[in-house]
Amino acid sequence: MIQLEQDILSKNNGYASENRRHFADHGILALNLVSSPGSGKTSLLVRTIQEIGGDLACNVIEGDQQTSADAERIRETGAPAIQINTGKGCHLDAHMVGHAVEHLSPADGGVLFIENVGNLVCPASFDLGEAHKVAILSVTEGEDKPLKYPDMFAASDLVLVNKTDLLPHLDFDIEAAIANARKVNPAIRVLKVSARTGEGMGAWIAWIKAARAMALAGHETLKAGE
């Protein structure tokens, strides 16, 4: 079992390196959005694309076990999107993402959002070639999620605590949730957001633009070294 897992991850990491090289060559910021089912990833992504407007070229890869509903919602914003159905699979892998990128042909200097399958276990182990994993934690979940699923929060650079508009109706302790995330990953950044009301979206968009600037700087450095 250990050897099989190592072989699978090694093969995936090879594809992830190819994806990362492609993104660097084209100055593309790739973000891997991960969460439990029902955290509001797609609603947040729709709001994000609407908030960005024409400032950045956005492309989306949607991962689900079945249906194309989420990709259709994204396309309604005007952003190109492709759906990957994993069937019985519980996560996207780098090979799937590489094929999706070939079909999407995202614009140089743009942002590629990868909405992973709703699962806090398997996607933590599979590098897709992304610049950052972004974990979405809904206030309708427990404050102890980061402690129960530490690998995911340890692998993520940013946590978006979503659905904050519901806080007045819940017993969720948002500060305890943030403290738990930082117990697992002291360097993790946390933003409080609501896809419904727009709370915190400005800070989230600013984070994306800063990360994109770093991706572009890396791209320029690569070009200068050619």
Secondary structure, DSSP 8 states (H G I E B T S, - for coil): -HHHHHHHHHHHHHHHHHHHHHHHHHT-EEEEEEE-TTS-HHHHHHHHHHHHTTSS-EEEEEEESS-SHHHHHHHTTT--EEEEE-TT--S--HHHHHHHHHHH---TT-EEEEE--S-SSGGGG---S-SEEEEEEETTS-TTHHHHSHHHHHH-SEEEEE-GGGGGGS---HHHHHHHHHHH-TT-EEEE--TTT-TTHHHHHHHHHHHHHHHHHHHHHHHHH-
